[in-house]
Amino acid sequence: MKRALITGITGQDGSYLAKLLIQKGYEVFGITRDVKADRSDYKRLAWQGIENSVNLIEGSIDDLSTLIRIIDEVQPDEIYNLASYSSVGSSWKQPILTGQVTGMGAVNVLEAIRNSKLDIRFYQASSSEMYGQVRQPIQCEKTPFHPRSPYAAVKLYAHSMTVNCRESFGMYTCSGILFNLPLKITQHDFTGK
């Protein structure tokens, strides 16, 4: 059975991905800051009907030693980095925290994989915010990046480091550039606005 480790598993995209992987027969693990937290913090997993089907591990992507330990324990085949301080507006109020979690967090995951010597496939959730102010109505991989917020800038950093680890170290790393989708999980989600 394949094993997947998801950062950001309790978020909107993380819960959808976890459900898909479970349906495909994966054993799914997720990193969360506080396993003992009130289960209402995991409302998206409950909404998907998978709250008892995922293995939650306490940790943070801004702590490299914890990530090394988690990868050693879980021995994942694939890691999906969806963790992010994801409010564009709030990133202006807390640019350092945004950089630590969203930018350096991704680099920590990549370094933990490189340290492990395991053959792990890595997926980085990049953001359409990296394009910033665009001149064309449709963006693709060839559209120039022009980030316009701390969130967009650190997402571009994480995206670039994913490419660099693939090209410099031969790691299996890839990015998907995600755009907002209006989904019905909670009234409080800001995606699609």
N, C-alpha and C positions, 0 to 999 in steps of 0.2 A: 504494500500500500504506500503510495506517495505521501510525503509529508510537506505541508505548506506552512510557512510562518508569515503572518500578516501583521505589520505595524499599522496602527490606525483601524484596527478591526471593529471598534465600537462606533466608528463614524459611518456615514451614509454609504460611501463606496465600499468600505471595508466589510460591512454587513452583507451587501449584495455579493461581493466576491466570495466571502466565506460560504454563503449558501450555495453558490455555483460549484465551488470546489468540493463541498460535501456531497452534492448531487453527483459529482463525477467520481466519487469514491475516495477522495483524499482524507487523510487525517489532518485536521486544521488546528493550528496553534495561533494564538494572538497575544501580542504584548499589550499590557494595559498598566497604567500607573499605579492602580490600587485594586488588587483582586478582591479585597474585603469590602469594597465600596458598596453602597446601597445598590441593589440589582437594578433599580430604576435607571442607573447610569448606563445600563446595557439595553435600553429600550429598543434600539434598532435590531439587536440580535434576537430579542423576544418577538418583535414584530415579524421578523423573518422565520420565526419558529425554530431557531437553531441555538438558543441560549444554552441548552444542555448538550449540544453536539460539538462545541468548540472547547479547546483546552486553553484557558487563560493563564498567562504567566505574568507575574509582576515585574515591571522593569520600565526603563525609559531609553529612548534612542539617543538621548544626549549623554549617555554613560557607556563608553566603549567597553569597559571591563564587564559590565552586566550583559551587554550584547554578546561578547565572546563566550560567557558562561551559558547563556541561553542557546546559542547556536551549538555549543558542545553538547548540551543536554538534549535538545530536540533533534539534531542531525537532519535538518530540513533538506529536501530536494530543491525547493523553490522558496524564495523570499520576495514578498510583495511589500514595497515601502509606500504606504498610503498615509502615514502619519505626517501631520503638518499643523502648524499654527495657521489656520486657513482663512481667517477673515482679512481681506485686503484692507479695509478701513482700519481695523485694529492694528494692523502691521505698522501703521504710521505712529501709533501710540506706544507700541512696544517693539521697535525694530530689532533690538538685541535679542529678545526672546524669540522672535520670528526667525532670526538668523541661526540661533542655537538649535532650535527644534527642526525647522524646515530645511535649512542648509547643512549645518554641521551634523544634524541627526542622520541625514542620508549618507554623508561621508563616513560617519561612525559605522553604519550598517555595512557599507562597502569594505571598510577596513577590517571589520570583524569577519566578514566572509573571506577576505584575502588571508587573514591570520589563520583561519580554520584549516586551510589546505583541502577543504571538501569541494566537490564539484557541484556547487550550488548555482542555480539560475536566479538572477536578480531582476526584478521589475521596479522601475522608478515611476511613480505617478507624477508626471510633469503637468504643467498647467497652461492653458491658453493665455493666461495673464502674462506669460513671457513675451508674447507678441506685442503687448502694449498698444500703442497708437498705430493702427494699421491703415494702409491706404487702399487695400483690396478688400472686397467683401468676403472672400474665401481665403483661408490660410492653409498652408501645407508645410511639409518639412523644409522647403526651400524659402519660405517667407522669412525675412530678416527679423531677428528678435529686437525688441525695444522696450524692455521692462519699465513700468511707470510707477512702481510702488516697492517698498521693502519686500513684500511677499513675492512679487514677480521676480525681483532681482535674486533672491535666495533660491527660488524654484529654478531659475536659469543656472545658478551655480550647481545645484544638485543634478540637474540635467546634464550639464557639461562634465561633471565628475563621473557620471555614469558612462558617458562616451569615453572619457579618458581612461577609466579602469579597463574597459573593453579593449581599447587600442594599445594601451601601455602594458597591461598584464595578461591579456588574453582571457580575461574573465567573461563569463556569459552574462552580460548585462544589457538591458534594453530599457527604453522609456516609452511611455504612451502619453501623448499630449491630450489631456482631458479638458473638455468643455463643459460648462454647466448644463445640467439636465434637471428639469422640474420633476421631482419624484415625490410620492406621497408617503412619507414616513412619519413626520411630525409637522405640526404647524410652525414650529420654530426654526426649521431649516431655512437657510438663506439662499440656497442654490436656486437658480432660475429667476432670481429677482434682478 
